[in-house]
């Protein structure tokens, strides 16, 4: 196998700038697409992120593997129905109540919030309704497959260790591909994912480990930034991650965080370059070239 000519520093900077702009434009286009807007409407009716912390804990206790919950009527509107015999998950729903004037009995502008128990069901407890067009429960996405870049996992694990982080590959329930815990200095990647998907996740978490965290930036900004880093670094070694990256960035960019792609371009490029150097050095090893 003949190795490709390594790009100069100037060429790499130009390529990163072009990739950043390409990602931003693609995410903006997806945000206005019919398929994306339909999924956003679905997400407003269900999901765990919209629940309070207490309700998330109630869901976790009742159904540890839950990923997307909604009430009975909401599921029907989405084109699904809870399976007969499914045990409902009980959470607390707020009920704003307007106070009444003690003398006239008429409602006032003063309100107080009471809570009542309501039933929800997880996606694992529902089935599609016949003759219906069920709404998508996941954003438009093209999952990453294959093992063409599996040889780059070990070098990136070694790089994470130089940052003081341990890396482990474990089974992870739900859609998350992994996480980075800055306090414990630990990165976890889903062992069940294909090697190329594991590499994408590891690049993403290494970007967090390099300082793009939730203390320095908002969560949405940080996620847009690290996933942009992922696209830049992965493209350096020919790993196409756009099918997952563009929907992911769009999901965090709905409320303006997409501007982080240009607002923090210097930080994004600096972090991407650190990871690129590791991946390029490993790719240029003879054994890697023949793999």
PyMOL commands that set and color helices and strands:
alter all, ss='L'
color gray80, all
select helices_A, chain A and resi 9-31+34-45+53-62+72-78+123-125+152-162+195-209+219-236+242-252+257-263+265-283+286-290
alter helices_A, ss='H'
color red, helices_A
select strands_A, chain A and resi 69-70+80-82+89-100+107-122+126-128+166-170+178-181+186-190
alter strands_A, ss='S'
color yellow, strands_A
deselect
rebuild
show_as cartoon
